[in-house]
Amino acid sequence: MICKNILIIMSLFSVSLLPAQQPAGKEIILEKVKAIDSYLRETRGYLHEHPELSGQEFETARFIQSEIARLGLPITQVPGTGFYAVLDTRRPGKTIALRADIDALPIAETPQNLKQPKTRISKNKGVSHACGHDGHMAILLGAAKILTELQERLNGKIVFVFEEGEETNCGINAMIEALRPLNIDAVYGNHLKSSLNTGEIYIQEGAVMAGTGTVAFDVVGRGGHASRPDLSINPVFAAANVLTGISIAWNNQRDITKTLTLGISQIHGGEIYNVIPNSVFIGGTVRFFDPSEGEKGFSLLRKVSEEIAQAHGCSVKFHDKMGVAMRPVVNDANLAQLARDAVEELYPGKVVSGEQYIWYAAETFARYGELAPALFTFVGVKNDALGSGAEHHNDRFDMDEDALGYAVGAMVQVAMQISCKSQDFPVLLHPITKDLPTQGNK
């Protein structure tokens, strides 16, 4: 009897360790996506109406976790509001992370898009999902539902990552550290994009989103009464000359073949007409696709601003956040090729590529390249007939919800293909030498 029981137990273990079947065919995936269409729209709609700011996504996290709990997946809380859930097939194989961001923006939403009234409006005054993160959450939840249903056709583990505070970078450090012990083999994410037509899916190797850095410094003089400027050291004129000098140097002292944009967006100094201030603040961002060029750009900013300020009898005080904050989002070439082939099979003619679609915004997804080869795709939401297509971070931003199904299908298809592939992807690391600032520059 003991031997018989041992044989039964061994049999059970051998079944659980059998290799998975071949990945589900495209007809099955398309049918699954169609079956959850209303769920995707309703979920996105609810999340759109109840947006929460970065680091404050308490109700958002509770809602998502309740949906994940219905799938029977264990949830691991990360410090803050972020968390992840794991689908374990109990078969040997790769560990694949699928990621979505969960925060909204401090933007008061207009009820009108580019053409007509929106179908969904934020109910939280002054806060809105004006970047598509509501869609990202719905997409990942939809993918979790389908992959859980199809888990007998998968190997390894699927990790569903819901990241806190992407817009301000407040959750990424904790998430990366929480995921390190999982030994992830590949990371996939997507971003809905208003400049691509609905259903177009951008898959490109190399840098697809810019790195970013913060420009933040004070030109420091000596304040005084405006009636005797000669008794003061006026930082206003010094700051004006610093800006002129920076602009000239930017055009003449750096490699013009490398993309490096300087966006000065702030200059603050003084509060009253007859008082010369002690200092003037200058702020903005730098965007780049070559990290070494980003570092060189900041070296140039520091050198020029200090020397011009000194010529005016002033000094410069650089803020702690001054410098490179985030590397570019760089897609692994092998993953990009696998995804192109897989998504083209599912949605023929919908895959697009080319440098014209590269995005100059920055994304915390860049950090996931520290864990494993990573791939970030863009899915179009632009529909002129519906009026969707306004720029991101705009009060008229809206989406064609038909895009949600395309994004879910692509995510499921890519996850399935990676899960059932035996090849390994070479690790591609893009470390940064310091923690990200609590306020980001997406």
Secondary structure as a PSIPRED ss2 file (coil, helix, strand):
# PSIPRED VFORMAT (PSIPRED V4.0)

   1 M C   1.000  0.000  0.000
   2 I H   0.000  1.000  0.000
   3 C H   0.000  1.000  0.000
   4 K H   0.000  1.000  0.000
   5 N H   0.000  1.000  0.000
   6 I H   0.000  1.000  0.000
   7 L H   0.000  1.000  0.000
   8 I H   0.000  1.000  0.000
   9 I H   0.000  1.000  0.000
  10 M H   0.000  1.000  0.000
  11 S H   0.000  1.000  0.000
  12 L H   0.000  1.000  0.000
  13 F H   0.000  1.000  0.000
  14 S H   0.000  1.000  0.000
  15 V H   0.000  1.000  0.000
  16 S H   0.000  1.000  0.000
  17 L C   1.000  0.000  0.000
  18 L C   1.000  0.000  0.000
  19 P C   1.000  0.000  0.000
  20 A C   1.000  0.000  0.000
  21 Q C   1.000  0.000  0.000
  22 Q C   1.000  0.000  0.000
  23 P C   1.000  0.000  0.000
  24 A C   1.000  0.000  0.000
  25 G C   1.000  0.000  0.000
  26 K H   0.000  1.000  0.000
  27 E H   0.000  1.000  0.000
  28 I H   0.000  1.000  0.000
  29 I H   0.000  1.000  0.000
  30 L H   0.000  1.000  0.000
  31 E H   0.000  1.000  0.000
  32 K H   0.000  1.000  0.000
  33 V H   0.000  1.000  0.000
  34 K H   0.000  1.000  0.000
  35 A H   0.000  1.000  0.000
  36 I C   1.000  0.000  0.000
  37 D H   0.000  1.000  0.000
  38 S H   0.000  1.000  0.000
  39 Y H   0.000  1.000  0.000
  40 L H   0.000  1.000  0.000
  41 R H   0.000  1.000  0.000
  42 E H   0.000  1.000  0.000
  43 T H   0.000  1.000  0.000
  44 R H   0.000  1.000  0.000
  45 G H   0.000  1.000  0.000
  46 Y H   0.000  1.000  0.000
  47 L H   0.000  1.000  0.000
  48 H H   0.000  1.000  0.000
  49 E H   0.000  1.000  0.000
  50 H C   1.000  0.000  0.000
  51 P C   1.000  0.000  0.000
  52 E C   1.000  0.000  0.000
  53 L E   0.000  0.000  1.000
  54 S C   1.000  0.000  0.000
  55 G C   1.000  0.000  0.000
  56 Q C   1.000  0.000  0.000
  57 E C   1.000  0.000  0.000
  58 F H   0.000  1.000  0.000
  59 E H   0.000  1.000  0.000
  60 T H   0.000  1.000  0.000
  61 A H   0.000  1.000  0.000
  62 R H   0.000  1.000  0.000
  63 F H   0.000  1.000  0.000
  64 I H   0.000  1.000  0.000
  65 Q H   0.000  1.000  0.000
  66 S H   0.000  1.000  0.000
  67 E H   0.000  1.000  0.000
  68 I H   0.000  1.000  0.000
  69 A H   0.000  1.000  0.000
  70 R H   0.000  1.000  0.000
  71 L C   1.000  0.000  0.000
  72 G C   1.000  0.000  0.000
  73 L C   1.000  0.000  0.000
  74 P C   1.000  0.000  0.000
  75 I E   0.000  0.000  1.000
  76 T E   0.000  0.000  1.000
  77 Q E   0.000  0.000  1.000
  78 V C   1.000  0.000  0.000
  79 P C   1.000  0.000  0.000
  80 G C   1.000  0.000  0.000
  81 T C   1.000  0.000  0.000
  82 G C   1.000  0.000  0.000
  83 F E   0.000  0.000  1.000
  84 Y E   0.000  0.000  1.000
  85 A E   0.000  0.000  1.000
  86 V E   0.000  0.000  1.000
  87 L E   0.000  0.000  1.000
  88 D E   0.000  0.000  1.000
  89 T C   1.000  0.000  0.000
  90 R C   1.000  0.000  0.000
  91 R C   1.000  0.000  0.000
  92 P C   1.000  0.000  0.000
  93 G C   1.000  0.000  0.000
  94 K C   1.000  0.000  0.000
  95 T E   0.000  0.000  1.000
  96 I E   0.000  0.000  1.000
  97 A E   0.000  0.000  1.000
  98 L E   0.000  0.000  1.000
  99 R E   0.000  0.000  1.000
 100 A E   0.000  0.000  1.000
 101 D E   0.000  0.000  1.000
 102 I C   1.000  0.000  0.000
 103 D C   1.000  0.000  0.000
 104 A E   0.000  0.000  1.000
 105 L E   0.000  0.000  1.000
 106 P C   1.000  0.000  0.000
 107 I C   1.000  0.000  0.000
 108 A C   1.000  0.000  0.000
 109 E C   1.000  0.000  0.000
 110 T C   1.000  0.000  0.000
 111 P C   1.000  0.000  0.000
 112 Q E   0.000  0.000  1.000
 113 N C   1.000  0.000  0.000
 114 L C   1.000  0.000  0.000
 115 K C   1.000  0.000  0.000
 116 Q C   1.000  0.000  0.000
 117 P E   0.000  0.000  1.000
 118 K C   1.000  0.000  0.000
 119 T C   1.000  0.000  0.000
 120 R C   1.000  0.000  0.000
 121 I C   1.000  0.000  0.000
 122 S C   1.000  0.000  0.000
 123 K C   1.000  0.000  0.000
 124 N C   1.000  0.000  0.000
 125 K C   1.000  0.000  0.000
 126 G C   1.000  0.000  0.000
 127 V C   1.000  0.000  0.000
 128 S E   0.000  0.000  1.000
 129 H C   1.000  0.000  0.000
 130 A C   1.000  0.000  0.000
 131 C C   1.000  0.000  0.000
 132 G C   1.000  0.000  0.000
 133 H H   0.000  1.000  0.000
 134 D H   0.000  1.000  0.000
 135 G H   0.000  1.000  0.000
 136 H H   0.000  1.000  0.000
 137 M H   0.000  1.000  0.000
 138 A H   0.000  1.000  0.000
 139 I H   0.000  1.000  0.000
 140 L H   0.000  1.000  0.000
 141 L H   0.000  1.000  0.000
 142 G H   0.000  1.000  0.000
 143 A H   0.000  1.000  0.000
 144 A H   0.000  1.000  0.000
 145 K H   0.000  1.000  0.000
 146 I H   0.000  1.000  0.000
 147 L H   0.000  1.000  0.000
 148 T H   0.000  1.000  0.000
 149 E H   0.000  1.000  0.000
 150 L C   1.000  0.000  0.000
 151 Q H   0.000  1.000  0.000
 152 E H   0.000  1.000  0.000
 153 R H   0.000  1.000  0.000
 154 L C   1.000  0.000  0.000
 155 N C   1.000  0.000  0.000
 156 G C   1.000  0.000  0.000
 157 K E   0.000  0.000  1.000
 158 I E   0.000  0.000  1.000
 159 V E   0.000  0.000  1.000
 160 F E   0.000  0.000  1.000
 161 V E   0.000  0.000  1.000
 162 F E   0.000  0.000  1.000
 163 E E   0.000  0.000  1.000
 164 E C   1.000  0.000  0.000
 165 G C   1.000  0.000  0.000
 166 E C   1.000  0.000  0.000
 167 E C   1.000  0.000  0.000
 168 T C   1.000  0.000  0.000
 169 N C   1.000  0.000  0.000
 170 C C   1.000  0.000  0.000
 171 G C   1.000  0.000  0.000
 172 I H   0.000  1.000  0.000
 173 N H   0.000  1.000  0.000
 174 A H   0.000  1.000  0.000
 175 M H   0.000  1.000  0.000
 176 I H   0.000  1.000  0.000
 177 E H   0.000  1.000  0.000
 178 A H   0.000  1.000  0.000
 179 L H   0.000  1.000  0.000
 180 R H   0.000  1.000  0.000
 181 P H   0.000  1.000  0.000
 182 L H   0.000  1.000  0.000
 183 N C   1.000  0.000  0.000
 184 I C   1.000  0.000  0.000
 185 D C   1.000  0.000  0.000
 186 A E   0.000  0.000  1.000
 187 V E   0.000  0.000  1.000
 188 Y E   0.000  0.000  1.000
 189 G E   0.000  0.000  1.000
 190 N E   0.000  0.000  1.000
 191 H E   0.000  0.000  1.000
 192 L E   0.000  0.000  1.000
 193 K E   0.000  0.000  1.000
 194 S E   0.000  0.000  1.000
 195 S E   0.000  0.000  1.000
 196 L E   0.000  0.000  1.000
 197 N E   0.000  0.000  1.000
 198 T C   1.000  0.000  0.000
 199 G C   1.000  0.000  0.000
 200 E C   1.000  0.000  0.000
 201 I E   0.000  0.000  1.000
 202 Y E   0.000  0.000  1.000
 203 I C   1.000  0.000  0.000
 204 Q C   1.000  0.000  0.000
 205 E C   1.000  0.000  0.000
 206 G E   0.000  0.000  1.000
 207 A E   0.000  0.000  1.000
 208 V E   0.000  0.000  1.000
 209 M E   0.000  0.000  1.000
 210 A C   1.000  0.000  0.000
 211 G E   0.000  0.000  1.000
 212 T E   0.000  0.000  1.000
 213 G E   0.000  0.000  1.000
 214 T E   0.000  0.000  1.000
 215 V E   0.000  0.000  1.000
 216 A E   0.000  0.000  1.000
 217 F E   0.000  0.000  1.000
 218 D E   0.000  0.000  1.000
 219 V E   0.000  0.000  1.000
 220 V E   0.000  0.000  1.000
 221 G C   1.000  0.000  0.000
 222 R E   0.000  0.000  1.000
 223 G C   1.000  0.000  0.000
 224 G E   0.000  0.000  1.000
 225 H E   0.000  0.000  1.000
 226 A C   1.000  0.000  0.000
 227 S C   1.000  0.000  0.000
 228 R C   1.000  0.000  0.000
 229 P H   0.000  1.000  0.000
 230 D H   0.000  1.000  0.000
 231 L H   0.000  1.000  0.000
 232 S C   1.000  0.000  0.000
 233 I E   0.000  0.000  1.000
 234 N C   1.000  0.000  0.000
 235 P H   0.000  1.000  0.000
 236 V H   0.000  1.000  0.000
 237 F H   0.000  1.000  0.000
 238 A H   0.000  1.000  0.000
 239 A H   0.000  1.000  0.000
 240 A H   0.000  1.000  0.000
 241 N H   0.000  1.000  0.000
 242 V H   0.000  1.000  0.000
 243 L H   0.000  1.000  0.000
 244 T H   0.000  1.000  0.000
 245 G H   0.000  1.000  0.000
 246 I H   0.000  1.000  0.000
 247 S H   0.000  1.000  0.000
 248 I H   0.000  1.000  0.000
 249 A H   0.000  1.000  0.000
 250 W H   0.000  1.000  0.000
 251 N H   0.000  1.000  0.000
 252 N H   0.000  1.000  0.000
 253 Q C   1.000  0.000  0.000
 254 R C   1.000  0.000  0.000
 255 D C   1.000  0.000  0.000
 256 I C   1.000  0.000  0.000
 257 T C   1.000  0.000  0.000
 258 K C   1.000  0.000  0.000
 259 T C   1.000  0.000  0.000
 260 L E   0.000  0.000  1.000
 261 T E   0.000  0.000  1.000
 262 L E   0.000  0.000  1.000
 263 G E   0.000  0.000  1.000
 264 I E   0.000  0.000  1.000
 265 S E   0.000  0.000  1.000
 266 Q E   0.000  0.000  1.000
 267 I E   0.000  0.000  1.000
 268 H E   0.000  0.000  1.000
 269 G C   1.000  0.000  0.000
 270 G C   1.000  0.000  0.000
 271 E C   1.000  0.000  0.000
 272 I C   1.000  0.000  0.000
 273 Y C   1.000  0.000  0.000
 274 N C   1.000  0.000  0.000
 275 V E   0.000  0.000  1.000
 276 I E   0.000  0.000  1.000
 277 P C   1.000  0.000  0.000
 278 N C   1.000  0.000  0.000
 279 S E   0.000  0.000  1.000
 280 V E   0.000  0.000  1.000
 281 F E   0.000  0.000  1.000
 282 I E   0.000  0.000  1.000
 283 G E   0.000  0.000  1.000
 284 G E   0.000  0.000  1.000
 285 T E   0.000  0.000  1.000
 286 V E   0.000  0.000  1.000
 287 R E   0.000  0.000  1.000
 288 F E   0.000  0.000  1.000
 289 F C   1.000  0.000  0.000
 290 D C   1.000  0.000  0.000
 291 P H   0.000  1.000  0.000
 292 S H   0.000  1.000  0.000
 293 E H   0.000  1.000  0.000
 294 G H   0.000  1.000  0.000
 295 E H   0.000  1.000  0.000
 296 K H   0.000  1.000  0.000
 297 G H   0.000  1.000  0.000
 298 F H   0.000  1.000  0.000
 299 S H   0.000  1.000  0.000
 300 L H   0.000  1.000  0.000
 301 L H   0.000  1.000  0.000
 302 R H   0.000  1.000  0.000
 303 K H   0.000  1.000  0.000
 304 V H   0.000  1.000  0.000
 305 S H   0.000  1.000  0.000
 306 E H   0.000  1.000  0.000
 307 E H   0.000  1.000  0.000
 308 I H   0.000  1.000  0.000
 309 A H   0.000  1.000  0.000
 310 Q H   0.000  1.000  0.000
 311 A H   0.000  1.000  0.000
 312 H C   1.000  0.000  0.000
 313 G C   1.000  0.000  0.000
 314 C C   1.000  0.000  0.000
 315 S E   0.000  0.000  1.000
 316 V E   0.000  0.000  1.000
 317 K E   0.000  0.000  1.000
 318 F E   0.000  0.000  1.000
 319 H C   1.000  0.000  0.000
 320 D C   1.000  0.000  0.000
 321 K C   1.000  0.000  0.000
 322 M E   0.000  0.000  1.000
 323 G E   0.000  0.000  1.000
 324 V E   0.000  0.000  1.000
 325 A E   0.000  0.000  1.000
 326 M E   0.000  0.000  1.000
 327 R C   1.000  0.000  0.000
 328 P C   1.000  0.000  0.000
 329 V E   0.000  0.000  1.000
 330 V E   0.000  0.000  1.000
 331 N E   0.000  0.000  1.000
 332 D C   1.000  0.000  0.000
 333 A H   0.000  1.000  0.000
 334 N H   0.000  1.000  0.000
 335 L H   0.000  1.000  0.000
 336 A H   0.000  1.000  0.000
 337 Q H   0.000  1.000  0.000
 338 L H   0.000  1.000  0.000
 339 A H   0.000  1.000  0.000
 340 R H   0.000  1.000  0.000
 341 D H   0.000  1.000  0.000
 342 A H   0.000  1.000  0.000
 343 V H   0.000  1.000  0.000
 344 E H   0.000  1.000  0.000
 345 E H   0.000  1.000  0.000
 346 L H   0.000  1.000  0.000
 347 Y C   1.000  0.000  0.000
 348 P C   1.000  0.000  0.000
 349 G C   1.000  0.000  0.000
 350 K C   1.000  0.000  0.000
 351 V E   0.000  0.000  1.000
 352 V E   0.000  0.000  1.000
 353 S C   1.000  0.000  0.000
 354 G C   1.000  0.000  0.000
 355 E H   0.000  1.000  0.000
 356 Q H   0.000  1.000  0.000
 357 Y H   0.000  1.000  0.000
 358 I C   1.000  0.000  0.000
 359 W E   0.000  0.000  1.000
 360 Y C   1.000  0.000  0.000
 361 A C   1.000  0.000  0.000
 362 A C   1.000  0.000  0.000
 363 E C   1.000  0.000  0.000
 364 T H   0.000  1.000  0.000
 365 F H   0.000  1.000  0.000
 366 A H   0.000  1.000  0.000
 367 R H   0.000  1.000  0.000
 368 Y H   0.000  1.000  0.000
 369 G H   0.000  1.000  0.000
 370 E H   0.000  1.000  0.000
 371 L C   1.000  0.000  0.000
 372 A C   1.000  0.000  0.000
 373 P C   1.000  0.000  0.000
 374 A E   0.000  0.000  1.000
 375 L E   0.000  0.000  1.000
 376 F E   0.000  0.000  1.000
 377 T E   0.000  0.000  1.000
 378 F E   0.000  0.000  1.000
 379 V E   0.000  0.000  1.000
 380 G E   0.000  0.000  1.000
 381 V E   0.000  0.000  1.000
 382 K E   0.000  0.000  1.000
 383 N E   0.000  0.000  1.000
 384 D C   1.000  0.000  0.000
 385 A C   1.000  0.000  0.000
 386 L C   1.000  0.000  0.000
 387 G C   1.000  0.000  0.000
 388 S E   0.000  0.000  1.000
 389 G C   1.000  0.000  0.000
 390 A C   1.000  0.000  0.000
 391 E C   1.000  0.000  0.000
 392 H C   1.000  0.000  0.000
 393 H C   1.000  0.000  0.000
 394 N C   1.000  0.000  0.000
 395 D C   1.000  0.000  0.000
 396 R C   1.000  0.000  0.000
 397 F C   1.000  0.000  0.000
 398 D C   1.000  0.000  0.000
 399 M C   1.000  0.000  0.000
 400 D C   1.000  0.000  0.000
 401 E C   1.000  0.000  0.000
 402 D H   0.000  1.000  0.000
 403 A H   0.000  1.000  0.000
 404 L H   0.000  1.000  0.000
 405 G H   0.000  1.000  0.000
 406 Y H   0.000  1.000  0.000
 407 A H   0.000  1.000  0.000
 408 V H   0.000  1.000  0.000
 409 G H   0.000  1.000  0.000
 410 A H   0.000  1.000  0.000
 411 M H   0.000  1.000  0.000
 412 V H   0.000  1.000  0.000
 413 Q H   0.000  1.000  0.000
 414 V H   0.000  1.000  0.000
 415 A H   0.000  1.000  0.000
 416 M H   0.000  1.000  0.000
 417 Q H   0.000  1.000  0.000
 418 I H   0.000  1.000  0.000
 419 S H   0.000  1.000  0.000
 420 C C   1.000  0.000  0.000
 421 K C   1.000  0.000  0.000
 422 S C   1.000  0.000  0.000
 423 Q C   1.000  0.000  0.000
 424 D C   1.000  0.000  0.000
 425 F C   1.000  0.000  0.000
 426 P C   1.000  0.000  0.000
 427 V C   1.000  0.000  0.000
 428 L C   1.000  0.000  0.000
 429 L C   1.000  0.000  0.000
 430 H C   1.000  0.000  0.000
 431 P C   1.000  0.000  0.000
 432 I C   1.000  0.000  0.000
 433 T C   1.000  0.000  0.000
 434 K C   1.000  0.000  0.000
 435 D C   1.000  0.000  0.000
 436 L C   1.000  0.000  0.000
 437 P C   1.000  0.000  0.000
 438 T C   1.000  0.000  0.000
 439 Q C   1.000  0.000  0.000
 440 G C   1.000  0.000  0.000
 441 N C   1.000  0.000  0.000
 442 K C   1.000  0.000  0.000
